[in-house]
Amino acid sequence: MSLLPVEQALEQIFSRIPAPTPETVPLAEANGRTLVAPLLAAHSQPPFNASAMDGYAVRAADFAEDATRSVQLVGVSQAGHGFAGTLQPGQAVRIFTGAPVPRGADCVIMQELATASDGAVKFSERPTAGRSIRPTGNDFRSGAELLAIGTRLTPYSLALAAAANAPTLTVARRPAISVLATGDELVLPGAALAPDQIVASNSFGLIPLLAPFASQVRDLGIARDDASVLATSLEQALAADIVVATGGASVGDHDIVQDVLKDLGVEIDFWRINMRPGKPLMFGTRGSTLVFGLPGNPVSAMVTATVFLLPALRRWLGDANPLGARLLLPLAEPLPANTARRHFQRATIETSGTGVTQVRPISETDSGHTSSLARAQALIVQPENDPGQPAGATVEVIPL
């Protein structure tokens, strides 16, 4: 069986993902969620001409002939309590940042340029129309689309939604995910290790990686390499929207996850990808449930989750950019030649002495080498059969 190209595998996964299901959530619970309806401005912001400074609101025309003339102070405008009247020729109003500019005024002069005494004020610079005023709708206009469908909400976009007077937002329902580790050799962290055992680490990396995209991530622990035991655990896992199993997805004598999944009615789409680390990645479906069988080696598990699972989750949520952020950065040192499989090379991101941000490959490529993955801040995407690249060459990077 030939190895499936990365892009083709992603296309097959994406083709199985349902359209986002909308739900409405309070603004305070929307961080990290993905919009399935646009955010429209319910009003203009600011809703009035507002002062950008503490100072004095005046009529610029009053100073056309005499920039040094004094004008009479007739009131105060402050946030929440604007000046009620209309400014007349020869008058000024004391004003504070964010306060409404009085009717008749067309300029605000900052207080550092003003000298006030005996109920009058004059300025060291000539007032000009429009100075230090935020006009109505300067930020956004009523009815404008402020956030598009597919936007993943951040604290910054939530501040915008609040300013637009939106108490709720319509976002995509997040999937429920089950995570299951498999293998007779695995024990939980803290256990005493027998000579033939290793500590299970995959679930402890995958669960926090996936949790921001999920309504819940259920940890089903470790299933032994026994068909009946594995079938019981996988049947429980299949109650979720997405199943993520690690280990046992290849075709060795003890790799029985595929066979058990088939017996449970899972249709296998593919199970070998033209990439390293992570060739034995399996994907299938049972009904609307997506099933991912990740490699057991911890680096392979985390890399395949980054390259395939996270894009699948973003697509599930309707994210406008399901592949996530990709950067183009110069190499801090040469990148060795690649094999016929696409290489997702561990790397660090650093700033040179001249202030240039660059990426440095980590030479370790073993798929079980967790300490190098923990050091990595990015994956360099090295194409198949790449001859190698010199220092300074620009490469594609997936930030971690």
KEKE-3310 file (N, C-alpha, C; in steps of 0.2 Angstrom, whole numbers, plus 5000, padded with zeros to 4 digits):
npx = (5004:5003:5010:5000:4999:5002:4993:4982:4978:4973:4963:4954:4950:4944:4933:4925:4920:4907:4895:4897:4888:4877:4877:4872:4881:4885:4894:4904:4908:4914:4927:4940:4931:4923:4916:4900:4891:4891:4898:4889:4889:4879:4877:4885:4902:4914:4898:4895:4903:4918:4930:4947:4957:4961:4956:4951:4936:4932:4928:4935:4935:4934:4947:4953:4958:4965:4975:4979:4969:4958:4945:4928:4925:4912:4906:4907:4912:4911:4915:4900:4893:4889:4891:4876:4872:4874:4889:4893:4900:4916:4916:4921:4923:4927:4934:4935:4944:4936:4923:4908:4909:4904:4889:4892:4905:4921:4934:4947:4958:4972:4975:4988:4992:4985:4980:4972:4962:4952:4939:4941:4950:4965:4977:4992:4995:4987:4970:4964:4951:4944:4954:4960:4948:4938:4928:4910:4907:4920:4927:4919:4904:4886:4879:4889:4900:4909:4916:4920:4912:4919:4929:4940:4938:4946:4953:4954:4946:4934:4933:4930:4918:4910:4911:4903:4891:4886:4878:4878:4885:4885:4891:4901:4896:4906:4916:4914:4927:4935:4949:4961:4974:4984:4991:5001:5013:5012:5012:5004:5010:5021:5020:5028:5041:5042:5054:5050:5042:5035:5032:5016:5014:5007:4993:4994:5000:4991:4978:4978:4982:4971:4960:4956:4948:4937:4921:4922:4935:4937:4946:4950:4960:4971:4971:4973:4983:4972:4959:4946:4946:4950:4940:4929:4933:4935:4922:4916:4923:4918:4906:4908:4910:4923:4936:4951:4964:4979:4994:4996:4990:4996:5002:5008:5010:5005:4997:4982:4972:4966:4959:4950:4943:4937:4929:4920:4912:4919:4923:4938:4947:4961:4978:4992:5004:5013:5025:5036:5040:5028:5022:5012:4998:4981:4964:4947:4929:4914:4897:4893:4904:4921:4937:4953:4968:4982:5000:5010:5023:5028:5033:5029:5015:5011:5015:5008:4995:4996:4997:4986:4975:4972:4970:4958:4949:4948:4942:4930:4924:4922:4932:4940:4953:4958:4971:4979:4991:5005:5022:5035:5052:5069:5083:5093:5104:5111:5099:5098:5098:5082:5072:5061:5050:5039:5045:5043:5051:5058:5061:5069:5064:5072:5080:5092:5108:5107:5094:5085:5072:5073:5074:5079:5085:5082:5093:5090:5080:5073:5058:5054:5059:5057:5061:5068:5057:5050:5058:5056:5049:5043:5039:5048:5043:5048:5049:5046:5060:5068:5083:5091:5095:5103:5110:5100:5091:5074:5061:5046:5036:5028:5021:5023)
npy = (4994:5011:5026:5039:5056:5071:5082:5076:5067:5076:5082:5071:5069:5082:5081:5073:5079:5087:5101:5116:5117:5129:5138:5149:5159:5167:5183:5183:5169:5166:5166:5160:5153:5150:5160:5158:5166:5182:5196:5211:5228:5236:5250:5266:5269:5281:5285:5298:5314:5314:5319:5318:5322:5329:5345:5360:5364:5372:5385:5384:5395:5406:5410:5414:5427:5431:5423:5423:5427:5428:5417:5415:5405:5394:5382:5364:5348:5332:5314:5305:5315:5327:5344:5354:5364:5375:5379:5396:5410:5415:5408:5395:5378:5368:5352:5334:5319:5308:5313:5321:5332:5348:5355:5365:5367:5364:5359:5354:5359:5354:5354:5357:5367:5378:5393:5397:5409:5419:5416:5414:5409:5406:5402:5394:5389:5391:5386:5373:5367:5351:5346:5335:5328:5314:5308:5305:5288:5285:5273:5262:5260:5260:5244:5239:5225:5218:5207:5193:5178:5162:5168:5165:5168:5180:5188:5201:5203:5200:5211:5221:5216:5218:5232:5234:5232:5219:5206:5193:5179:5170:5155:5140:5124:5115:5099:5084:5074:5059:5051:5038:5028:5014:4998:4985:4988:5000:5011:5022:5039:5040:5027:5012:5006:4991:4980:4979:4989:5006:5023:5030:5044:5050:5054:5064:5074:5076:5079:5092:5099:5097:5101:5116:5116:5109:5103:5094:5084:5067:5056:5040:5032:5018:5005:4988:4976:4967:4959:4959:4967:4979:4982:4985:4997:5005:5005:5013:5024:5028:5034:5048:5063:5063:5052:5048:5038:5031:5022:5005:5006:5002:4988:4977:4961:4963:4974:4979:4988:4993:4981:4979:4990:4990:4978:4984:4992:5003:5012:5012:5025:5028:5023:5025:5038:5049:5055:5060:5063:5050:5041:5029:5034:5033:5035:5035:5032:5031:5031:5048:5050:5054:5045:5044:5036:5037:5037:5027:5031:5045:5058:5056:5055:5068:5076:5072:5075:5088:5092:5086:5083:5095:5104:5097:5099:5113:5115:5108:5117:5128:5137:5150:5148:5134:5127:5134:5145:5149:5151:5160:5159:5163:5151:5148:5140:5127:5116:5099:5087:5079:5064:5054:5056:5068:5080:5084:5094:5096:5112:5127:5144:5159:5175:5184:5192:5204:5206:5199:5188:5170:5153:5138:5122:5107:5094:5081:5067:5056:5047:5045:5054:5063:5074:5083:5087:5094:5105:5111:5124:5126:5118:5114:5113:5102:5099:5084:5074:5085:5094:5099:5114:5130:5140:5154:5153:5153:5145:5135:5136:5129:5136:5131)
npz = (5000:4995:5002:5009:5003:5012:5010:5003:5013:5022:5015:5014:5027:5030:5021:5028:5039:5048:5044:5054:5069:5076:5091:5104:5115:5131:5131:5140:5140:5128:5124:5114:5106:5090:5078:5070:5065:5059:5068:5070:5071:5083:5085:5082:5085:5091:5099:5097:5093:5100:5113:5112:5121:5137:5139:5131:5123:5108:5095:5080:5071:5079:5080:5069:5065:5076:5085:5098:5106:5120:5126:5133:5147:5148:5153:5157:5150:5153:5153:5152:5157:5147:5140:5140:5132:5117:5110:5108:5098:5103:5115:5126:5132:5146:5144:5145:5142:5131:5133:5127:5113:5113:5105:5091:5094:5086:5088:5099:5111:5119:5137:5141:5132:5136:5145:5158:5167:5178:5173:5159:5144:5135:5121:5117:5104:5088:5087:5077:5065:5069:5077:5088:5090:5091:5078:5076:5074:5071:5075:5072:5062:5064:5060:5053:5048:5060:5065:5056:5050:5055:5062:5075:5092:5102:5117:5113:5102:5109:5117:5107:5103:5115:5115:5104:5109:5111:5119:5118:5108:5092:5090:5085:5089:5100:5098:5107:5114:5115:5122:5121:5127:5121:5124:5131:5138:5144:5158:5171:5175:5189:5193:5199:5188:5179:5172:5158:5155:5151:5154:5151:5141:5131:5131:5141:5134:5123:5128:5134:5122:5114:5121:5121:5110:5112:5119:5129:5135:5136:5146:5144:5149:5149:5138:5137:5126:5122:5113:5117:5129:5123:5114:5122:5128:5117:5112:5122:5120:5107:5109:5108:5099:5092:5092:5099:5098:5104:5098:5093:5080:5068:5058:5064:5073:5086:5084:5086:5085:5073:5068:5079:5078:5066:5068:5076:5068:5062:5048:5039:5032:5029:5033:5033:5031:5020:5028:5041:5058:5061:5052:5053:5054:5057:5050:5052:5051:5060:5057:5062:5069:5071:5069:5075:5074:5082:5081:5092:5097:5106:5101:5087:5089:5095:5084:5073:5078:5079:5065:5059:5067:5074:5063:5059:5069:5069:5057:5060:5068:5060:5057:5049:5044:5044:5044:5053:5060:5049:5046:5037:5038:5040:5040:5054:5054:5042:5034:5034:5020:5015:5015:5005:5012:5018:5030:5046:5055:5071:5079:5085:5088:5087:5090:5081:5084:5076:5077:5069:5067:5067:5062:5070:5066:5076:5079:5082:5078:5082:5085:5097:5106:5118:5125:5116:5108:5118:5119:5107:5098:5086:5070:5057:5040:5029:5012:5003:4997:4998:4994:5005:5014:5014:5027:5031:5021:5017:5025:5027:5042:5056:5070:5087)
capx = (5000:5007:5009:4996:5002:4999:4987:4977:4975:4969:4956:4949:4948:4940:4927:4921:4918:4900:4895:4897:4882:4877:4874:4873:4884:4886:4900:4909:4910:4915:4934:4942:4926:4923:4909:4896:4887:4895:4896:4887:4888:4872:4877:4891:4907:4909:4891:4895:4910:4921:4936:4953:4961:4959:4958:4946:4932:4932:4926:4942:4934:4936:4955:4956:4961:4969:4977:4981:4963:4955:4938:4925:4923:4905:4904:4911:4909:4915:4912:4894:4889:4891:4888:4870:4871:4877:4894:4893:4906:4919:4915:4925:4920:4932:4932:4939:4945:4930:4917:4905:4911:4898:4887:4895:4913:4924:4941:4949:4965:4975:4976:4995:4993:4980:4981:4965:4961:4947:4934:4943:4956:4969:4981:4999:4994:4981:4966:4962:4945:4945:4959:4959:4941:4936:4921:4905:4908:4927:4929:4915:4898:4881:4877:4896:4902:4915:4920:4917:4911:4925:4934:4941:4938:4951:4951:4954:4939:4929:4933:4927:4911:4907:4910:4898:4885:4884:4879:4879:4888:4883:4897:4900:4896:4912:4915:4916:4932:4938:4956:4962:4980:4984:4998:5003:5019:5011:5009:5003:5016:5021:5020:5035:5042:5045:5059:5048:5037:5037:5027:5012:5014:5004:4987:4995:5001:4986:4972:4978:4982:4964:4955:4953:4943:4932:4917:4925:4940:4937:4952:4948:4965:4975:4968:4978:4982:4968:4954:4939:4946:4951:4933:4925:4936:4934:4915:4914:4926:4914:4900:4910:4911:4929:4940:4959:4968:4986:4997:4992:4987:5000:5000:5011:5006:5001:4994:4976:4967:4962:4955:4945:4938:4933:4924:4915:4909:4922:4926:4945:4949:4968:4982:4999:5005:5020:5028:5040:5038:5021:5019:5006:4992:4975:4958:4941:4923:4908:4892:4896:4910:4928:4941:4960:4973:4989:5006:5012:5028:5026:5034:5024:5008:5010:5016:5002:4990:4997:4997:4980:4969:4971:4966:4951:4945:4947:4937:4924:4922:4921:4938:4942:4960:4959:4978:4982:4997:5011:5027:5041:5057:5076:5086:5099:5109:5109:5094:5100:5093:5077:5070:5055:5044:5039:5048:5041:5057:5058:5065:5068:5064:5076:5081:5099:5111:5105:5086:5081:5069:5075:5072:5085:5083:5085:5096:5087:5074:5070:5051:5052:5064:5052:5065:5069:5050:5048:5062:5054:5045:5040:5040:5050:5039:5053:5046:5049:5066:5072:5091:5094:5094:5108:5108:5098:5086:5067:5057:5039:5036:5022:5023:5020)
capy = (5000:5017:5031:5045:5063:5075:5086:5071:5065:5082:5083:5066:5071:5087:5079:5069:5084:5090:5108:5118:5118:5135:5139:5156:5159:5174:5186:5181:5162:5165:5166:5154:5150:5152:5163:5155:5171:5188:5202:5217:5234:5239:5257:5269:5270:5283:5287:5306:5317:5314:5323:5314:5325:5334:5352:5365:5364:5379:5386:5386:5401:5412:5412:5415:5433:5432:5416:5424:5430:5424:5416:5414:5398:5394:5376:5358:5342:5326:5307:5303:5322:5332:5351:5354:5370:5375:5384:5402:5413:5418:5404:5388:5373:5363:5345:5329:5313:5304:5317:5323:5338:5352:5357:5372:5367:5359:5359:5353:5361:5351:5358:5359:5373:5383:5396:5399:5414:5424:5413:5415:5404:5407:5396:5395:5388:5392:5380:5372:5363:5344:5344:5331:5326:5307:5309:5299:5282:5284:5266:5258:5263:5255:5240:5237:5219:5219:5201:5188:5170:5159:5171:5162:5174:5181:5194:5207:5203:5200:5218:5224:5214:5222:5239:5234:5231:5212:5202:5186:5178:5164:5151:5133:5119:5111:5092:5080:5070:5053:5049:5032:5025:5007:4995:4981:4991:5007:5012:5029:5042:5038:5020:5009:5003:4984:4980:4979:4994:5013:5028:5033:5051:5053:5057:5070:5080:5077:5082:5099:5101:5097:5104:5122:5116:5104:5104:5090:5078:5062:5052:5034:5028:5014:4998:4983:4973:4961:4962:4960:4973:4985:4983:4988:5004:5009:5006:5018:5030:5030:5038:5055:5065:5062:5047:5049:5032:5031:5015:4999:5007:4999:4981:4972:4956:4966:4981:4976:4993:4993:4976:4980:4996:4987:4974:4989:4996:5009:5012:5015:5028:5027:5022:5027:5044:5050:5060:5058:5057:5049:5037:5025:5038:5030:5039:5032:5035:5027:5036:5054:5050:5053:5041:5045:5031:5040:5032:5026:5035:5051:5063:5055:5056:5075:5079:5070:5078:5095:5092:5083:5084:5102:5107:5094:5103:5120:5114:5106:5124:5133:5142:5152:5146:5127:5124:5137:5149:5146:5157:5159:5161:5161:5146:5150:5135:5123:5111:5093:5084:5075:5058:5054:5058:5075:5080:5090:5095:5100:5118:5133:5151:5164:5182:5185:5198:5209:5207:5195:5181:5165:5146:5134:5115:5103:5089:5075:5066:5050:5048:5044:5058:5068:5080:5088:5090:5099:5111:5114:5130:5125:5112:5116:5109:5101:5095:5077:5074:5092:5093:5103:5121:5133:5145:5160:5151:5154:5139:5136:5134:5129:5138:5126)
capz = (5000:4995:5007:5007:5004:5018:5008:5002:5019:5025:5011:5016:5034:5029:5018:5033:5044:5047:5044:5061:5072:5079:5098:5107:5122:5133:5129:5145:5139:5121:5122:5110:5102:5083:5075:5064:5062:5059:5073:5067:5075:5084:5085:5080:5090:5097:5096:5097:5093:5107:5114:5112:5125:5142:5137:5130:5116:5105:5088:5077:5067:5083:5081:5062:5064:5082:5088:5105:5109:5125:5125:5139:5149:5150:5156:5157:5147:5155:5151:5155:5158:5142:5141:5137:5128:5111:5110:5104:5096:5109:5121:5127:5137:5148:5142:5147:5137:5130:5134:5120:5111:5113:5099:5090:5094:5081:5090:5106:5112:5125:5142:5141:5128:5138:5151:5160:5172:5178:5168:5152:5142:5129:5119:5114:5097:5085:5086:5070:5065:5069:5081:5095:5090:5088:5075:5077:5070:5069:5076:5068:5060:5065:5054:5050:5050:5064:5065:5051:5051:5055:5067:5082:5096:5107:5122:5109:5098:5113:5119:5102:5103:5120:5113:5099:5113:5109:5125:5116:5101:5089:5089:5083:5095:5100:5099:5113:5112:5119:5121:5124:5125:5121:5125:5137:5141:5147:5165:5172:5178:5196:5195:5198:5182:5178:5166:5151:5155:5150:5156:5146:5141:5125:5133:5145:5130:5119:5131:5134:5116:5111:5125:5119:5104:5113:5124:5134:5133:5141:5146:5145:5152:5145:5136:5136:5120:5122:5109:5121:5133:5119:5111:5127:5129:5111:5111:5126:5116:5101:5110:5107:5092:5090:5095:5097:5101:5102:5099:5090:5074:5063:5056:5067:5076:5092:5083:5084:5086:5067:5068:5083:5076:5060:5071:5079:5063:5059:5041:5039:5026:5027:5039:5032:5028:5018:5032:5047:5061:5061:5046:5054:5056:5054:5051:5049:5054:5062:5057:5062:5074:5068:5073:5073:5077:5081:5082:5099:5099:5108:5096:5082:5092:5095:5078:5069:5081:5076:5058:5056:5072:5075:5057:5059:5074:5067:5052:5063:5071:5055:5057:5042:5043:5048:5045:5058:5058:5046:5045:5033:5042:5038:5044:5058:5052:5037:5035:5030:5015:5017:5012:5001:5016:5021:5037:5051:5059:5077:5078:5090:5085:5090:5087:5080:5086:5072:5077:5064:5069:5063:5065:5071:5067:5081:5075:5085:5074:5084:5086:5104:5110:5120:5128:5110:5107:5123:5118:5101:5097:5079:5066:5050:5035:5024:5007:5001:4993:4998:4994:5010:5013:5018:5032:5028:5016:5020:5026:5030:5049:5060:5077:5092)
cpx = (5004:5006:5005:4999:4998:4993:4981:4974:4971:4962:4951:4946:4943:4933:4922:4918:4911:4901:4894:4889:4882:4874:4876:4875:4885:4893:4906:4912:4912:4922:4936:4937:4926:4916:4907:4891:4891:4893:4895:4886:4881:4872:4884:4896:4912:4903:4890:4902:4913:4928:4942:4958:4957:4961:4952:4943:4931:4929:4933:4941:4935:4943:4958:4960:4966:4970:4978:4975:4961:4947:4935:4923:4916:4902:4909:4908:4914:4911:4906:4890:4892:4888:4882:4868:4874:4883:4893:4899:4909:4919:4920:4922:4926:4929:4937:4939:4938:4923:4914:4907:4904:4896:4890:4903:4915:4932:4942:4956:4967:4976:4983:4997:4989:4983:4974:4966:4955:4941:4935:4949:4959:4974:4987:4999:4987:4976:4964:4956:4947:4950:4957:4952:4941:4929:4917:4907:4916:4930:4925:4908:4892:4879:4883:4897:4909:4920:4916:4916:4918:4931:4934:4942:4943:4949:4951:4948:4933:4928:4929:4919:4907:4906:4904:4891:4882:4884:4880:4883:4886:4890:4896:4901:4903:4911:4917:4921:4934:4945:4958:4970:4980:4991:4999:5009:5018:5009:5009:5009:5015:5021:5027:5036:5045:5050:5056:5042:5039:5031:5023:5012:5010:4997:4988:4997:4995:4980:4973:4979:4975:4959:4952:4948:4937:4927:4919:4930:4940:4943:4950:4954:4969:4971:4974:4977:4979:4961:4948:4940:4947:4944:4929:4927:4934:4926:4913:4917:4921:4908:4902:4909:4917:4933:4947:4962:4975:4989:4992:4989:4990:4998:5004:5007:5002:4998:4987:4970:4963:4957:4949:4940:4934:4927:4918:4911:4912:4925:4933:4946:4956:4972:4989:5000:5012:5023:5032:5041:5030:5018:5012:5000:4986:4969:4952:4935:4918:4902:4895:4902:4917:4933:4948:4964:4980:4994:5007:5018:5026:5027:5029:5017:5007:5011:5010:4996:4990:4995:4990:4974:4967:4967:4959:4947:4944:4941:4930:4920:4921:4926:4939:4949:4961:4966:4981:4988:5002:5015:5032:5047:5064:5079:5092:5105:5107:5104:5097:5095:5088:5076:5064:5049:5044:5041:5045:5046:5057:5063:5064:5067:5068:5077:5089:5101:5109:5097:5082:5079:5071:5073:5078:5083:5086:5087:5092:5080:5071:5063:5049:5056:5060:5055:5066:5062:5048:5052:5060:5049:5041:5042:5042:5046:5044:5050:5050:5055:5070:5079:5094:5094:5100:5106:5106:5092:5079:5064:5051:5039:5029:5024:5019:5018)
cpy = (5006:5022:5037:5051:5066:5078:5082:5069:5070:5083:5077:5067:5076:5085:5075:5073:5087:5098:5110:5119:5124:5134:5146:5155:5166:5176:5183:5174:5161:5165:5159:5150:5153:5154:5159:5160:5178:5193:5208:5223:5236:5246:5259:5270:5275:5285:5295:5308:5317:5317:5317:5316:5328:5340:5356:5364:5371:5379:5388:5393:5407:5414:5413:5421:5434:5426:5417:5426:5425:5423:5414:5407:5398:5387:5370:5352:5337:5319:5306:5310:5327:5339:5351:5359:5369:5381:5390:5405:5416:5414:5398:5384:5369:5356:5340:5323:5309:5307:5320:5330:5342:5354:5364:5372:5362:5358:5358:5354:5358:5356:5361:5365:5378:5386:5399:5404:5418:5422:5414:5410:5407:5402:5398:5393:5389:5386:5379:5366:5355:5342:5341:5329:5319:5308:5303:5294:5281:5277:5262:5261:5257:5251:5237:5230:5220:5213:5196:5181:5167:5162:5167:5168:5174:5187:5200:5208:5203:5207:5222:5222:5217:5229:5240:5233:5224:5208:5195:5185:5171:5160:5144:5129:5115:5103:5089:5075:5065:5052:5043:5030:5017:5004:4992:4984:4997:5006:5020:5032:5041:5031:5017:5005:4996:4985:4981:4985:5001:5017:5030:5040:5054:5057:5064:5076:5081:5081:5089:5103:5102:5101:5111:5122:5111:5106:5100:5085:5073:5057:5045:5029:5024:5007:4994:4980:4966:4963:4963:4966:4980:4987:4986:4995:5008:5010:5012:5025:5033:5033:5046:5056:5063:5057:5048:5043:5033:5024:5010:5000:5005:4992:4976:4966:4958:4972:4979:4981:4993:4987:4976:4985:4994:4983:4978:4993:5002:5007:5015:5018:5027:5026:5023:5033:5045:5056:5056:5064:5056:5045:5033:5029:5035:5035:5035:5035:5029:5031:5043:5055:5049:5049:5042:5040:5034:5035:5032:5030:5042:5057:5062:5057:5064:5078:5078:5074:5086:5096:5090:5085:5091:5105:5104:5098:5110:5120:5112:5113:5129:5138:5143:5150:5139:5125:5128:5142:5146:5152:5155:5163:5159:5156:5149:5146:5131:5118:5105:5091:5080:5069:5059:5056:5065:5075:5086:5090:5099:5106:5122:5139:5155:5170:5183:5191:5205:5210:5204:5189:5176:5158:5142:5126:5111:5096:5082:5073:5059:5052:5047:5049:5064:5075:5085:5091:5095:5105:5115:5119:5130:5119:5115:5111:5108:5096:5088:5078:5081:5090:5096:5110:5125:5138:5151:5159:5151:5147:5140:5133:5134:5130:5133:5130)
cpz = (5000:5001:5005:5008:5009:5016:5006:5008:5023:5021:5013:5022:5033:5026:5023:5039:5043:5047:5052:5063:5077:5086:5100:5114:5124:5131:5134:5144:5132:5119:5119:5106:5095:5081:5069:5061:5063:5065:5069:5072:5076:5085:5082:5086:5088:5094:5096:5095:5100:5107:5115:5118:5131:5139:5137:5123:5114:5098:5085:5073:5072:5083:5074:5062:5070:5086:5095:5109:5115:5124:5132:5141:5151:5152:5156:5154:5149:5153:5156:5157:5153:5144:5137:5132:5121:5112:5105:5103:5103:5115:5120:5132:5139:5147:5144:5142:5137:5131:5127:5119:5110:5106:5097:5090:5089:5082:5097:5107:5119:5131:5143:5137:5130:5144:5153:5167:5172:5173:5161:5151:5136:5128:5116:5107:5094:5084:5079:5070:5065:5074:5087:5096:5087:5085:5077:5072:5068:5070:5072:5067:5062:5059:5051:5052:5053:5064:5060:5053:5050:5059:5073:5087:5101:5112:5118:5105:5103:5116:5113:5102:5109:5118:5108:5102:5111:5116:5124:5109:5099:5087:5087:5089:5094:5101:5106:5110:5117:5117:5125:5122:5125:5121:5131:5141:5145:5154:5166:5176:5186:5198:5195:5192:5182:5172:5159:5150:5153:5152:5150:5146:5136:5127:5137:5140:5125:5122:5131:5127:5112:5115:5123:5113:5105:5119:5130:5131:5138:5141:5148:5147:5147:5144:5134:5129:5120:5118:5112:5125:5129:5116:5116:5128:5123:5110:5116:5123:5110:5102:5109:5100:5088:5094:5094:5101:5099:5103:5095:5083:5067:5061:5059:5071:5082:5091:5081:5084:5079:5067:5072:5081:5070:5063:5074:5074:5060:5052:5041:5032:5024:5034:5038:5028:5026:5022:5038:5051:5060:5055:5047:5057:5053:5055:5048:5052:5056:5062:5057:5066:5070:5072:5070:5077:5076:5083:5090:5101:5101:5104:5090:5083:5092:5088:5073:5072:5079:5069:5055:5061:5073:5069:5057:5063:5072:5061:5055:5066:5066:5054:5050:5040:5046:5048:5050:5055:5054:5045:5040:5036:5039:5043:5047:5056:5046:5039:5031:5025:5018:5013:5007:5005:5018:5028:5041:5056:5065:5076:5084:5086:5090:5087:5087:5083:5082:5072:5073:5067:5064:5066:5065:5071:5073:5078:5076:5080:5076:5086:5093:5109:5112:5123:5122:5108:5112:5122:5112:5102:5091:5076:5059:5045:5029:5019:5006:4996:4993:4998:5000:5008:5017:5023:5029:5023:5020:5019:5029:5037:5052:5067:5082:5098)
residu = (MET:SER:LEU:LEU:PRO:VAL:GLU:GLN:ALA:LEU:GLU:GLN:ILE:PHE:SER:ARG:ILE:PRO:ALA:PRO:THR:PRO:GLU:THR:VAL:PRO:LEU:ALA:GLU:ALA:ASN:GLY:ARG:THR:LEU:VAL:ALA:PRO:LEU:LEU:ALA:ALA:HIS:SER:GLN:PRO:PRO:PHE:ASN:ALA:SER:ALA:MET:ASP:GLY:TYR:ALA:VAL:ARG:ALA:ALA:ASP:PHE:ALA:GLU:ASP:ALA:THR:ARG:SER:VAL:GLN:LEU:VAL:GLY:VAL:SER:GLN:ALA:GLY:HIS:GLY:PHE:ALA:GLY:THR:LEU:GLN:PRO:GLY:GLN:ALA:VAL:ARG:ILE:PHE:THR:GLY:ALA:PRO:VAL:PRO:ARG:GLY:ALA:ASP:CYS:VAL:ILE:MET:GLN:GLU:LEU:ALA:THR:ALA:SER:ASP:GLY:ALA:VAL:LYS:PHE:SER:GLU:ARG:PRO:THR:ALA:GLY:ARG:SER:ILE:ARG:PRO:THR:GLY:ASN:ASP:PHE:ARG:SER:GLY:ALA:GLU:LEU:LEU:ALA:ILE:GLY:THR:ARG:LEU:THR:PRO:TYR:SER:LEU:ALA:LEU:ALA:ALA:ALA:ALA:ASN:ALA:PRO:THR:LEU:THR:VAL:ALA:ARG:ARG:PRO:ALA:ILE:SER:VAL:LEU:ALA:THR:GLY:ASP:GLU:LEU:VAL:LEU:PRO:GLY:ALA:ALA:LEU:ALA:PRO:ASP:GLN:ILE:VAL:ALA:SER:ASN:SER:PHE:GLY:LEU:ILE:PRO:LEU:LEU:ALA:PRO:PHE:ALA:SER:GLN:VAL:ARG:ASP:LEU:GLY:ILE:ALA:ARG:ASP:ASP:ALA:SER:VAL:LEU:ALA:THR:SER:LEU:GLU:GLN:ALA:LEU:ALA:ALA:ASP:ILE:VAL:VAL:ALA:THR:GLY:GLY:ALA:SER:VAL:GLY:ASP:HIS:ASP:ILE:VAL:GLN:ASP:VAL:LEU:LYS:ASP:LEU:GLY:VAL:GLU:ILE:ASP:PHE:TRP:ARG:ILE:ASN:MET:ARG:PRO:GLY:LYS:PRO:LEU:MET:PHE:GLY:THR:ARG:GLY:SER:THR:LEU:VAL:PHE:GLY:LEU:PRO:GLY:ASN:PRO:VAL:SER:ALA:MET:VAL:THR:ALA:THR:VAL:PHE:LEU:LEU:PRO:ALA:LEU:ARG:ARG:TRP:LEU:GLY:ASP:ALA:ASN:PRO:LEU:GLY:ALA:ARG:LEU:LEU:LEU:PRO:LEU:ALA:GLU:PRO:LEU:PRO:ALA:ASN:THR:ALA:ARG:ARG:HIS:PHE:GLN:ARG:ALA:THR:ILE:GLU:THR:SER:GLY:THR:GLY:VAL:THR:GLN:VAL:ARG:PRO:ILE:SER:GLU:THR:ASP:SER:GLY:HIS:THR:SER:SER:LEU:ALA:ARG:ALA:GLN:ALA:LEU:ILE:VAL:GLN:PRO:GLU:ASN:ASP:PRO:GLY:GLN:PRO:ALA:GLY:ALA:THR:VAL:GLU:VAL:ILE:PRO:LEU)
# end
